[in-house]
């Protein structure tokens, strides 16, 4: 479109008519909008006059773009309305008046013509130019003596206009918050006009006013929906009548969808809870009427997703809004039949025919309904859990195996309730079966009289029937189609279905919380039945079985470890059958592998060791069957080996053989997991048995690392590649270092060993008591005496090789942060390794290596390793023969001197990086790790910190600590706060600052030479002096700390940090009350500090409050 040099009405109209011609290019619309934008920016007054003129034009397209011009101008000009307010208002009034022009009823034209009117009103209300716009529009359109048909059209116009007002008031960007408040007040003042019109329209009889009334009714329902989204847009007192009027419109096909949407929105109002009984008694009979349920059947039969979503959202919202009413009336009340019909309808929508993400997106809408129902049922304040009578087995399921079918046979709860009656209806994926269910079961699926008598017992019986039905539906919905169909899905569809299954796993947990152990028995029963069908009929690829196994896996986290008889069948019969299936059943096997990897399954296996070897064999065999099975099988293998390690020592060699066979074919992550699994099996062995295996695993890794390091050292060009370049040798070194770390992690005590559920705690205590004597023996002796000389020599050789390798890595990759990070991870875990194996680090040599590397690269990860090392070193004679003495440095004075030396080296590098280079704000990662280090040194080696040179004290306490309290980076600032807090709160008991060798042997040695402490003992004098020195440091920097903290409150740190500031101030006042008063008073005497808004009176009140 050619640009118009000067925007006048004639050129504007001509341009619009060109755009509106049938042969106009689609891009012209964008050109026109750009032209209007430029014209408005160039001369808003001209654009205003053109827009007003356009609104008077008989051509609808010209009026449309005129309204668009005005709306853009009003949105772009902040502040009060334009000077031409009166003519603009009148032009807009004329544009919406049906008496002036034939009304353009297209949706876009309506919106654009109403938006400038709303924008103008929002500008005019705060200035007083147009105080009550809704009342004036009501007078303009609805208080004239127009014919009945004209008044109907005006009513529709008014409702459309106030609908736009509601939409815009939520989204409009006001210049200041006060304008929004004023507009809200004026609009709410006129809400009664809107509600009156809506009430009149919805109450009108369509048989008297004709079919045109339905268009106005639809507009009225849209208006209710729009004002429901506005804060207090629908007054509470109006809700009951509105609900009644809207509910009546469910009977008309023309207003059915709109009425459902409005009801769904209105039912979200929390204020309705006070009218729960009245609303439910009036609404439920209508929602479960034959008319509504017939529409539900039609949606199921015709797969009408749009209407189904509308109805399903409404029915689900009833359950979300009134779960207590539903639960209390599940059985034995007049409302029970309506509620059961509602629930069965929701069940059908949960079972909506098709596969989610492919040909249906209805079934997920009911999730919140089931969550609310489950949470309310399990809430003791709503209904109590039924008490068990003496000798009564109700609620307890047990299982036995049928000698013919080998299926589990269920006894106990539900045997007389036909619990699978409704569930089995949904096991057929075919649409015909679903349609048959829909046509027969919705009107009366349950016979209320069949359930046990008694209020609580009846409710729980119905609830279990419902959730058993839901379980059967979910099995069907989470099952994939056959593999050929599934493989044809695109990636988006697969991801959508994956997320859907994840969400349904939460719904399955809700079912389990109602059904308890019985649900797992039911699932096991289904699995056995499905396996028998596969064996009889062939089955394509076992997707139905995979769906059941997925359900079992989803509820495994709430497994009852003391009462899970079904697991004997799972790991006996079912696992054996799955192992015999052909390769195309790999998905079922994959999910079974993942089921094994659930933490509580591993705990159950530990209590039932007869299944451990078959499970290990199943997982190892899975590794050779399909690449799809590798990762889940290794994940589960790691979990089982870690938790059941005490029962797997005999299989150590088999695990090592599996590692040697598979290691070269696995991904990096899988290799690490597998090496951790193999190493876990080695942990319970004696040192004599364990060390040869460990050395076998690590020896080849170390050799391979050294080979690649030699290649890299000989080829400097490889190391000079950009960081993003994938150098094969470097990547291999990192992978091997991770594997070595995995070995160290594996031979540690299992992280889950102490994470035992309450129902197993007693058994675990008994097992611990049995092994306590052996633990004492192991801890008290010299561990190296437990191994022969040959193993000892090999151990020393491996240890030396690893140390040399670590040194080489630090040298070759001195500036490669990723590789240094990986190597530091290995060193960190090796320091805490439970056997003196692979890494028996000399603390002095290791600290020298770390500080030397840190002086070059300044990587924060090195400070993290030093932190661990300084917490681990001890006072005592170093020895390679005892775990407790491996990290000993020497006498107390030698340890202090060594800690001081390490800190001096670290400080020199850190101070240069943070202060001398001016990088304190740019290196929050370095500040975080440095202050975490000195915080631990303060706690464990206080004298090492206090004996630093004076210039180091000044830099640490006087500069870094005080300035660090004002850092904007949260993690760094928190680390500084923690250090200063510990410094201020330092106690005499901490003053010794020495970590001694631990263990029973060391304790006995100390008790033999230590008497009761006297008041003037050396340690007491030392602690007292230590405390005095710390107090001297705090008093020297106290005024600066207080000043920074007040500055942080005034203009510095975000409010999220204020609790930490308050805590530190209170500690200063608590531990140094007299000094603190002087420091705070001195700070607050400064004019305008910490904020110019603080008056002298404010400061005095604050001081009184703080010093109470």
GUDREN-244370 format. One record per residue (C-alpha): x, y, z. Coordinates in steps of 0.02 Angstrom, whole numbers, padded with zeros to 5 digits, always signed. Layout:
XYZ;...
//
This chain:
+00000+00000+00000;+00067+00172-00046;+00101+00281+00105;-00014+00430+00132;+00095+00582+00166;-00039+00674+00268;-00176+00577+00358;-00346+00654+00323;-00516+00572+00319;-00530+00561+00131;-00364+00473+00110;-00402+00364+00260;-00571+00311+00188;-00496+00275+00018;-00362+00167+00096;-00491+00069+00196;-00598+00036+00043;-00446-00029-00051;-00408-00143+00093;-00589-00205+00101;-00596-00249-00084;-00605-00436-00125;-00441-00429-00221;-00338-00346-00083;-00180-00436-00028;-00177-00511+00146;-00023-00407+00192;-00120-00245+00172;-00200-00265+00344;-00029-00256+00426;+00018-00110+00316;-00139-00019+00368;-00104-00046+00553;+00075+00016+00531;+00008+00169+00441;-00111+00207+00583;+00027+00186+00711;+00140+00308+00618;-00002+00433+00599;-00045+00426+00784;+00136+00450+00834;+00156+00595+00711;-00002+00692+00753;-00122+00619+00883;-00248+00761+00863;-00267+00730+00676;-00286+00543+00708;-00421+00583+00837;-00522+00690+00715;-00505+00559+00578;-00563+00423+00696;-00715+00523+00752;-00761+00560+00571;-00742+00377+00526;-00865+00324+00662;-01001+00424+00572;-00970+00338+00405;-01107+00219+00343;-00976+00093+00285;-00944-00039+00418;-00762-00061+00369;-00726+00124+00386;-00808+00126+00557;-00707-00028+00606;-00539+00053+00566;-00597+00217+00640;-00631+00130+00804;-00463+00041+00790;-00376+00208+00766;-00460+00283+00918;-00421+00133+01027;-00237+00135+00977;-00227+00322+01012;-00307+00306+01183;-00197+00159+01232;-00039+00251+01179;-00076+00415+01267;-00059+00406+01456;-00143+00528+01572;-00316+00611+01564;-00437+00599+01416;-00406+00706+01262;-00469+00884+01251;-00599+00829+01123;-00680+00716+01253;-00860+00769+01222;-00862+00746+01033;-00766+00583+01050;-00889+00518+01178;-01037+00569+01072;-00963+00488+00917;-00939+00325+01010;-01116+00334+01078;-01181+00358+00902;-01078+00213+00840;-01156+00091+00962;-01332+00159+00940;-01442+00047+00835;-01554+00196+00795;-01413+00282+00699;-01337+00140+00599;-01377-00040+00566;-01276-00132+00697;-01125-00228+00634;-01140-00393+00724;-00975-00473+00675;-00872-00519+00826;-00720-00419+00774;-00817-00262+00733;-00910-00268+00898;-00751-00287+00998;-00655-00150+00910;-00797-00026+00922;-00819-00059+01108;-00636-00059+01158;-00609+00130+01130;-00765+00165+01234;-00693+00062+01378;-00522+00144+01360;-00602+00316+01360;-00704+00275+01515;-00549+00216+01610;-00463+00381+01569;-00612+00490+01607;-00667+00414+01773;-00515+00469+01877;-00525+00647+01807;-00711+00661+01843;-00756+00687+01660;-00864+00531+01654;-00896+00472+01832;-01018+00326+01807;-01004+00263+01628;-01109+00106+01649;-01259+00201+01716;-01248+00328+01574;-01238+00187+01445;-01387+00105+01529;-01486+00268+01512;-01431+00290+01331;-01479+00117+01272;-01614+00048+01385;-01719+00191+01453;-01799+00248+01289;-01973+00205+01224;-01910+00098+01083;-02006-00043+01001;-01987-00215+01081;-01871-00278+00943;-01763-00121+00953;-01753-00135+01143;-01698-00316+01125;-01557-00262+01009;-01509-00121+01127;-01504-00245+01272;-01386-00355+01174;-01278-00203+01135;-01273-00152+01318;-01225-00328+01374;-01090-00340+01241;-01021-00172+01294;-01013-00209+01481;-00935-00378+01439;-00793-00283+01355;-00782-00171+01508;-00757-00324+01617;-00625-00397+01503;-00532-00233+01489;-00535-00187+01673;-00437-00346+01708;-00306-00316+01572;-00297-00125+01561;-00129-00047+01608;-00165+00099+01722;-00032+00233+01745;-00040+00221+01936;-00127+00103+02056;-00240+00242+02121;-00323+00256+01950;-00365+00070+01952;-00442+00089+02126;-00551+00236+02071;-00609+00148+01914;-00651-00010+02012;-00754+00090+02137;-00854+00180+02002;-00885+00024+01901;-00939-00077+02053;-01057+00064+02099;-01154+00026+01940;-01149-00162+01949;-01333-00168+01997;-01378-00101+01824;-01284-00246+01744;-01355-00377+01861;-01531-00311+01837;-01519-00323+01648;-01441-00496+01658;-01578-00554+01776;-01714-00487+01663;-01641-00570+01509;-01611-00739+01590;-01783-00736+01671;-01871-00695+01507;-01978-00829+01426;-01912-00873+01251;-02084-00934+01199;-02154-00759+01221;-02011-00657+01144;-01960-00776+01006;-01798-00858+00954;-01705-00692+00944;-01704-00691+01132;-01580-00835+01135;-01446-00724+01057;-01472-00599+01197;-01471-00738+01327;-01305-00800+01258;-01237-00624+01275;-01300-00614+01453;-01213-00777+01497;-01051-00714+01420;-01069-00557+01523;-01087-00657+01684;-00932-00757+01637;-00832-00598+01604;-00882-00513+01768;-00848-00672+01866;-00665-00650+01819;-00663-00474+01894;-00620-00460+02078;-00788-00445+02168;-00868-00422+01998;-01013-00532+02053;-01074-00488+02229;-01093-00635+02348;-01275-00596+02382;-01313-00612+02196;-01236-00784+02175;-01383-00895+02228;-01506-00811+02108;-01379-00808+01967;-01343-00993+01992;-01529-01031+01984;-01555-00928+01826;-01403-00999+01739;-01447-01178+01787;-01618-01158+01706;-01531-01128+01539;-01457-01302+01535;-01624-01357+01461;-01602-01255+01301;-01483-01319+01168;-01445-01139+01114;-01379-01092+01286;-01318-01261+01350;-01131-01236+01321;-01131-01057+01383;-01230-01103+01539;-01109-01245+01578;-00960-01127+01562;-01040-00996+01674;-01087-01124+01807;-00911-01195+01804;-00840-01021+01836;-00966-00973+01970;-00937-01135+02065;-00756-01085+02092;-00812-00946+02210;-00760-00989+02387;-00907-00888+02455;-01024-01025+02396;-00964-01142+02533;-01079-01056+02656;-01226-01107+02544;-01160-01282+02508;-01314-01381+02557;-01438-01265+02469;-01337-01258+02308;-01301-01445+02299;-01482-01493+02335;-01540-01379+02195;-01401-01413+02070;-01367-01600+02082;-01542-01660+02029;-01525-01553+01872;-01348-01608+01832;-01397-01791+01853;-01565-01778+01767;-01609-01891+01622;-01585-01745+01502;-01409-01708+01560;-01359-01891+01565;-01431-01919+01393;-01316-01781+01331;-01172-01869+01418;-01216-02030+01327;-01224-01939+01163;-01049-01865+01190;-00979-02038+01226;-01065-02120+01078;-01022-01983+00953;-00854-01939+01033;-00907-01757+01039;-00752-01689+01127;-00807-01507+01130;-00970-01536+01222;-00891-01672+01328;-00758-01551+01388;-00891-01424+01435;-00997-01549+01533;-00847-01636+01611;-00774-01471+01672;-00940-01429+01755;-00964-01597+01839;-00784-01601+01898;-00799-01426+01969;-00947-01481+02075;-00833-01610+02155;-00691-01487+02177;-00804-01356+02257;-00910-01467+02370;-00808-01624+02410;-00868-01631+02591;-01050-01632+02540;-01017-01769+02413;-00922-01878+02537;-01049-01858+02677;-01189-01907+02558;-01107-02051+02469;-01220-02176+02555;-01381-02189+02654;-01446-02012+02622;-01581-01944+02504;-01445-01862+02398;-01343-02021+02378;-01423-02076+02214;-01390-01906+02132;-01210-01907+02193;-01178-02082+02129;-01251-02037+01960;-01136-01885+01957;-00984-01990+02002;-01024-02122+01873;-01039-01988+01740;-00867-01923+01792;-00802-02101+01782;-00865-02112+01602;-00778-01950+01556;-00619-02016+01636;-00640-02167+01522;-00680-02060+01369;-00654-02168+01215;-00488-02150+01125;-00307-02119+01168;-00261-01958+01255;-00165-01838+01144;-00215-01931+00987;-00404-01929+00974;-00464-01867+01144;-00418-01734+01271;-00562-01752+01392;-00505-01883+01516;-00377-01772+01604;-00510-01646+01657;-00568-01756+01800;-00400-01768+01891;-00438-01632+02018;-00608-01712+02054;-00526-01875+02108;-00391-01787+02209;-00520-01687+02306;-00628-01841+02335;-00480-01942+02400;-00415-01802+02512;-00587-01775+02587;-00615-01961+02617;-00450-01973+02710;-00483-01818+02813;-00533-01874+02987;-00620-01709+03018;-00747-01752+02882;-00780-01936+02917;-00682-02052+03030;-00595-02206+02965;-00705-02355+03011;-00641-02442+03168;-00600-02627+03159;-00690-02742+03277;-00601-02880+03371;-00588-03030+03258;-00652-02931+03110;-00547-02948+02952;-00636-02810+02859;-00516-02696+02770;-00375-02824+02774;-00332-02916+02614;-00233-03073+02603;-00189-03179+02456;-00166-03359+02410;-00129-03441+02243;-00257-03543+02149;-00178-03714+02121;-00249-03725+01944;-00239-03549+01872;-00093-03495+01983;-00179-03327+02002;-00190-03236+02168;-00356-03264+02254;-00421-03115+02353;-00497-03137+02525;-00562-03006+02645;-00631-02835+02605;-00743-02821+02455;-00774-03006+02430;-00960-02975+02443;-00960-02809+02351;-00916-02875+02179;-00771-02753+02171;-00724-02798+01993;-00900-02780+01923;-00883-02602+01861;-00696-02610+01836;-00705-02749+01708;-00824-02647+01603;-00682-02533+01555;-00550-02663+01514;-00606-02674+01332;-00529-02531+01232;-00661-02548+01097;-00781-02405+01070;-00931-02518+01057;-00903-02583+01232;-00881-02406+01299;-01040-02351+01213;-01132-02499+01285;-01072-02453+01458;-01127-02274+01431;-01300-02326+01377;-01332-02445+01521;-01239-02390+01677;-01255-02202+01694;-01437-02195+01752;-01408-02312+01897;-01240-02399+01904;-01245-02432+02091;-01379-02502+02203;-01360-02401+02362;-01455-02530+02463;-01323-02663+02426;-01193-02576+02534;-01169-02608+02719;-01276-02516+02844;-01202-02381+02953;-01151-02206+02904;-00962-02224+02901;-00960-02406+02843;-01079-02366+02701;-00975-02218+02642;-00815-02318+02641;-00896-02463+02551;-00959-02348+02413;-00791-02258+02406;-00697-02421+02380;-00817-02473+02243;-00790-02305+02157;-00601-02309+02167;-00594-02491+02110;-00692-02435+01957;-00572-02291+01933;-00423-02409+01946;-00490-02515+01804;-00518-02361+01697;-00343-02296+01729;-00265-02463+01680;-00350-02444+01513;-00309-02260+01489;-00122-02273+01527;-00098-02422+01412;-00014-02384+01248;-00081-02446+01081;+00017-02581+00991;+00197-02538+00950;+00167-02510+00765;+00035-02378+00800;+00134-02300+00942;+00290-02283+00833;+00189-02183+00706;+00155-02043+00831;+00256-01884+00815;+00366-01824+00957;+00238-01698+01021;+00104-01830+01036;+00221-01949+01127;+00272-01813+01249;+00091-01766+01281;+00048-01948+01318;+00202-01965+01429;+00147-01816+01534;-00029-01887+01540;+00035-02052+01609;+00137-01957+01738;-00018-01863+01794;-00119-02023+01801;+00013-02098+01914;-00039-01968+02043;-00220-02018+02020;-00171-02200+02047;-00090-02150+02211;-00255-02070+02261;-00340-02237+02224;-00211-02327+02329;-00241-02214+02479;-00423-02268+02477;-00404-02451+02430;-00241-02485+02522;-00159-02654+02497;-00313-02717+02407;-00270-02610+02256;-00102-02695+02235;-00187-02863+02249;-00312-02811+02115;-00173-02752+02000;-00077-02913+02028;-00235-03009+01988;-00256-02913+01825;-00075-02942+01780;-00091-03129+01806;-00251-03135+01703;-00171-03035+01563;-00018-03147+01559;-00130-03299+01544;-00222-03217+01398;-00055-03179+01314;-00001-03359+01329;-00167-03423+01265;-00197-03299+01124;-00023-03240+01079;-00046-03054+01111;+00038-02926+00999;+00168-02848+01112;+00100-02846+01288;+00049-02663+01298;-00100-02705+01409;+00018-02795+01530;+00137-02647+01524;-00006-02532+01576;-00042-02640+01729;+00142-02646+01775;+00148-02456+01758;+00005-02445+01883;+00098-02560+02003;+00253-02452+01987;+00153-02292+02015;+00090-02349+02186;+00250-02437+02240;+00308-02286+02339;+00169-02319+02466;+00203-02504+02479;+00165-02585+02647;+00327-02679+02679;+00252-02789+02814;+00095-02839+02722;+00131-02859+02536;+00097-03042+02497;+00060-02998+02317;+00245-02963+02289;+00284-03147+02314;+00174-03180+02163;+00250-03032+02068;+00430-03089+02091;+00388-03272+02080;+00262-03305+01943;+00247-03140+01849;+00434-03102+01835;+00466-03279+01772;+00331-03263+01640;+00395-03094+01581;+00571-03165+01569;+00506-03298+01449;+00418-03176+01332;+00490-03145+01157;+00587-02983+01119;+00435-02886+01053;+00371-02879+01233;+00516-02767+01282;+00404-02627+01346;+00326-02739+01477;+00500-02795+01528;+00560-02614+01532;+00422-02561+01650;+00452-02713+01760;+00636-02661+01772;+00580-02488+01827;+00462-02566+01954;+00610-02659+02030;+00703-02493+02045;+00574-02416+02161;+00655-02387+02330;+00524-02479+02434;+00531-02629+02317;+00718-02638+02352;+00683-02629+02538;+00557-02771+02522;+00686-02875+02429;+00809-02846+02571;+00681-02923+02689;+00646-03065+02567;+00819-03114+02507;+00759-03271+02417;+00707-03159+02272;+00866-03054+02260;+00965-03172+02150;+00821-03202+02027;+00795-03013+02018;+00981-02981+01986;+00982-03116+01852;+00825-03040+01772;+00906-02867+01767;+01073-02929+01701;+00987-03034+01568;+00886-02880+01516;+01047-02788+01474;+01079-02906+01328;+00903-02906+01256;+00873-02728+01194;+00952-02556+01199;+00785-02495+01268;+00812-02599+01425;+00989-02545+01466;+00957-02385+01562;+00808-02445+01667;+00894-02610+01705;+01054-02526+01763;+00957-02398+01864;+00865-02536+01956;+01024-02639+01973;+01108-02494+02060;+00960-02472+02178;+00947-02656+02224;+01135-02677+02244;+01146-02524+02355;+01002-02573+02470;+01032-02761+02471;+01222-02756+02471;+01238-02861+02629;+01156-03008+02541;+01255-02993+02379;+01435-03018+02433;+01438-03193+02358;+01398-03121+02186;+01541-02996+02182;+01638-03086+02047;+01482-03109+01941;+01449-02922+01951;+01628-02882+01903;+01614-03001+01755;+01455-02911+01701;+01547-02746+01715;+01693-02805+01608;+01573-02874+01478;+01462-02719+01465;+01568-02568+01508;+01620-02527+01330;+01444-02531+01261;+01362-02416+01390;+01332-02230+01393;+01429-02123+01515;+01287-02110+01640;+01249-02296+01632;+01432-02340+01656;+01439-02236+01814;+01280-02314+01881;+01341-02489+01844;+01510-02461+01926;+01419-02396+02080;+01311-02551+02081;+01463-02665+02067;+01556-02569+02202;+01405-02577+02318;+01415-02766+02317;+01597-02755+02374;+01564-02647+02527;+01509-02785+02649;+01659-02895+02610;+01809-02905+02724;+01959-02803+02671;+02052-02960+02619;+01908-03004+02502;+01865-02828+02450;+02031-02751+02402;+02078-02869+02260;+01911-02832+02175;+01929-02645+02203;+02106-02646+02134;+02048-02745+01983;+01913-02618+01947;+02020-02465+01973;+02186-02525+01904;+02131-02527+01723;+02044-02359+01742;+02199-02277+01814;+02308-02351+01678;+02192-02287+01542;+02188-02113+01620;+02377-02107+01626;+02389-02161+01443;+02272-02022+01387;+02361-01895+01497;+02524-01940+01412;+02444-01910+01242;+02376-01741+01297;+02540-01689+01375;+02630-01731+01213;+02504-01635+01107;+02480-01460+01179;+02374-01413+01029;+02236-01528+01094;+02227-01431+01257;+02222-01265+01168;+02057-01306+01084;+01905-01198+01130;+01808-01255+01282;+01661-01312+01176;+01772-01424+01070;+01750-01609+01107;+01927-01677+01125;+01912-01867+01136;+02057-01890+01256;+01993-01757+01374;+01816-01827+01374;+01883-02002+01408;+01987-01939+01556;+01832-01855+01630;+01729-02012+01607;+01861-02121+01690;+01876-02001+01836;+01687-02011+01858;+01699-02200+01858;+01833-02195+01993;+01719-02082+02093;+01580-02208+02065;+01688-02345+02142;+01717-02237+02296;+01532-02197+02308;+01485-02380+02291;+01594-02443+02433;+01524-02314+02552;+01383-02364+02668;+01220-02357+02573;+01135-02187+02585;+00969-02277+02604;+01028-02396+02737;+00964-02286+02877;+00813-02227+02781;+00701-02365+02843;+00515-02352+02862;+00435-02360+03034;+00365-02532+03003;+00541-02600+02978;+00632-02499+03111;+00624-02633+03245;+00696-02766+03130;+00834-02648+03075;+00881-02613+03256;+00895-02799+03290;+01007-02822+03139;+01115-02676+03194;+01133-02750+03368;+01192-02915+03296;+01329-02829+03197;+01383-02706+03331;+01518-02816+03405;+01598-02843+03236;+01594-02657+03205;+01689-02625+03366;+01820-02752+03320;+01841-02676+03147;+01857-02501+03217;+01976-02543+03357;+02112-02635+03263;+02237-02586+03133;+02146-02620+02971;+02303-02659+02874;+02329-02810+02987;+02175-02888+02908;+02257-02908+02737;+02409-03006+02682;+02573-02931+02624;+02542-02959+02439;+02375-02868+02441;+02453-02733+02548;+02592-02707+02421;+02468-02700+02276;+02361-02578+02373;+02509-02463+02400;+02552-02471+02216;+02373-02429+02163;+02366-02289+02290;+02528-02214+02227;+02471-02228+02046;+02308-02140+02085;+02398-02001+02178;+02516-01975+02032;+02367-01976+01914;+02276-01843+02015;+02433-01735+02016;+02450-01757+01828;+02269-01709+01798;+02292-01548+01898;+02448-01508+01800;+02386-01551+01625;+02213-01473+01646;+02262-01331+01761;+02151-01206+01668;+02011-01325+01618;+01874-01297+01747;+01764-01442+01691;+01902-01572+01710;+01965-01498+01873;+01786-01502+01937;+01772-01688+01896;+01940-01726+01977;+01894-01627+02132;+01735-01730+02146;+01841-01887+02147;+01960-01816+02279;+01815-01760+02389;+01730-01930+02391;+01897-02020+02409;+01939-01922+02566;+01788-01998+02652;+01808-02173+02582;+01784-02305+02716;+01937-02408+02670;+02116-02348+02651;+02118-02394+02471;+02123-02308+02316;+02168-02144+02384;+02266-02132+02546;+02304-01947+02534;+02442-01865+02630;+02349-01708+02689;+02502-01597+02673;+02541-01651+02496;+02359-01640+02444;+02339-01466+02517;+02496-01408+02428;+02429-01475+02263;+02261-01390+02288;+02330-01221+02344;+02457-01220+02202;+02320-01254+02074;+02206-01125+02156;+02341-00992+02144;+02342-01016+01955;+02160-01042+01907;+02060-00976+02057;+01924-01109+02031;+01798-01106+02177;+01779-01296+02171;+01956-01311+02242;+01901-01216+02396;+01760-01340+02417;+01886-01484+02419;+01996-01391+02543;+01842-01365+02650;+01812-01554+02657;+01996-01588+02688;+02010-01465+02832;+01856-01540+02914;+01930-01714+02896;+02108-01689+02959;+02141-01734+03140;+02264-01716+03279;+02372-01870+03301;+02512-01970+03224;+02482-02009+03041;+02463-02194+02999;+02415-02289+02844;+02362-02436+02951;+02208-02361+03032;+02062-02270+02956;+02056-02142+03096;+02238-02093+03073;+02251-02086+02883;+02212-01899+02884;+02306-01857+03044;+02435-01719+03034;+02528-01727+03200;+02526-01637+03365;+02405-01500+03410;+02532-01364+03371;+02581-01448+03208;+02399-01457+03154;+02370-01273+03193;+02526-01222+03102;+02477-01324+02951;+02299-01253+02946;+02372-01078+02961;+02491-01112+02816;+02349-01174+02705;+02242-01023+02748;+02383-00900+02712;+02404-00974+02538;+02217-00973+02505;+02199-00796+02571;+02336-00725+02463;+02254-00793+02306;+02078-00747+02360;+02121-00571+02417;+02209-00537+02253;+02059-00601+02154;+01925-00511+02254;+02004-00350+02315;+02160-00309+02218;+02078-00348+02051;+01915-00263+02103;+01812-00419+02068;+01710-00435+02227;+01546-00404+02137;+01597-00510+01987;+01650-00667+02082;+01503-00717+02194;+01547-00901+02166;+01721-00874+02238;+01654-00773+02385;+01527-00910+02424;+01655-01050+02432;+01785-00945+02522;+01669-00896+02664;+01602-01072+02678;+01783-01126+02701;+01828-00999+02835;+01661-01032+02923;+01710-01215+02945;+01887-01168+02994;+01814-01056+03129;+01718-01204+03198;+01850-01341+03181;+02019-01253+03183;+01988-01087+03268;+02170-01058+03314;+02222-01084+03134;+02113-00934+03091;+02164-00828+03240;+02351-00850+03209;+02342-00774+03035;+02449-00619+03006;+02374-00451+03053;+02356-00395+02873;+02256-00552+02834;+02142-00516+02982;+02114-00340+02920;+02074-00400+02744;+01961-00543+02799;+01866-00463+02942;+01883-00279+02902;+01857-00282+02714;+01784-00442+02643;+01666-00484+02786;+01594-00310+02804;+01582-00273+02617;+01515-00448+02584;+01362-00413+02693;+01303-00291+02559;+01324-00405+02407;+01174-00417+02293;+01208-00597+02241;+01107-00698+02367;+01212-00857+02381;+01372-00758+02411;+01286-00639+02533;+01212-00785+02632;+01384-00866+02648;+01455-00704+02720;+01307-00686+02839;+01334-00864+02901;+01517-00829+02938;+01483-00665+03030;+01340-00746+03126;+01453-00888+03186;+01589-00763+03229;+01470-00658+03334;+01394-00812+03418;+01561-00898+03451;+01556-00994+03616;+01693-01044+03737;+01651-01226+03706;+01705-01202+03526;+01866-01117+03575;+01976-01269+03580;+01961-01278+03392;+02039-01450+03374;+01972-01606+03287;+02042-01762+03368;+02050-01939+03305;+01883-02026+03328;+01828-02203+03359;+01824-02313+03515;+02012-02344+03513;+02054-02159+03510;+01924-02125+03644;+01998-02256+03758;+02171-02182+03735;+02106-02009+03780;+02014-02073+03934;+02173-02158+03993;+02273-01996+03995;+02139-01866+04033;+02074-01828+04207;+01937-01709+04256;+01966-01535+04185;+02021-01408+04316;+01976-01224+04306;+02154-01172+04267;+02196-01318+04150;+02289-01285+03989;+02137-01318+03881;+02029-01201+03985;+02156-01061+03975;+02171-01093+03789;+01984-01086+03764;+01971-00927+03866;+02108-00843+03765;+02027-00901+03604;+01860-00826+03656;+01942-00662+03704;+02029-00649+03536;+01867-00682+03443;+01778-00551+03548;+01917-00428+03508;+01891-00458+03321;+01703-00434+03336;+01723-00273+03436;+01846-00204+03308;+01728-00230+03162;+01563-00214+03256;+01528-00031+03210;+01559-00067+03026;+01448-00222+03029;+01304-00128+03110;+01323+00016+02987;+01316-00103+02838;+01165-00195+02908;+01067-00034+02928;+01119+00020+02754;+01056-00147+02690;+00886-00113+02768;+00879+00066+02707;+00929+00057+02526;+01027-00103+02498;+00973-00284+02501;+00802-00348+02445;+00669-00378+02577;+00693-00567+02564;+00859-00542+02657;+00784-00443+02800;+00754-00595+02912;+00940-00634+02905;+00984-00453+02942;+00866-00451+03091;+00937-00616+03155;+01116-00550+03147;+01069-00387+03232;+00983-00481+03373;+01137-00591+03397;+01250-00439+03406;+01135-00361+03537;+01123-00525+03633;+01309-00564+03641;+01375-00384+03648;+01234-00282+03727;+01334-00134+03791;+01440-00116+03634;+01290-00143+03522;+01195+00003+03599;+01342+00119+03565;+01365+00054+03387;+01181+00070+03343;+01162+00242+03423;+01315+00305+03331;+01246+00245+03164;+01075+00318+03188;+01142+00490+03237;+01195+00518+03056;+01069+00629+02967;+00977+00540+02825;+01045+00368+02873;+00995+00234+02835;+00858+00320+02734;+00806+00502+02713;+00628+00446+02755;+00679+00397+02934;+00642+00536+03059;+00729+00558+03226;+00574+00492+03314;+00574+00336+03204;+00754+00302+03251;+00721+00324+03436;+00573+00205+03430;+00676+00080+03331;+00818+00089+03458;+00699+00060+03602;+00623-00090+03516;+00790-00167+03469;+00872-00147+03639;+00729-00218+03743;
//
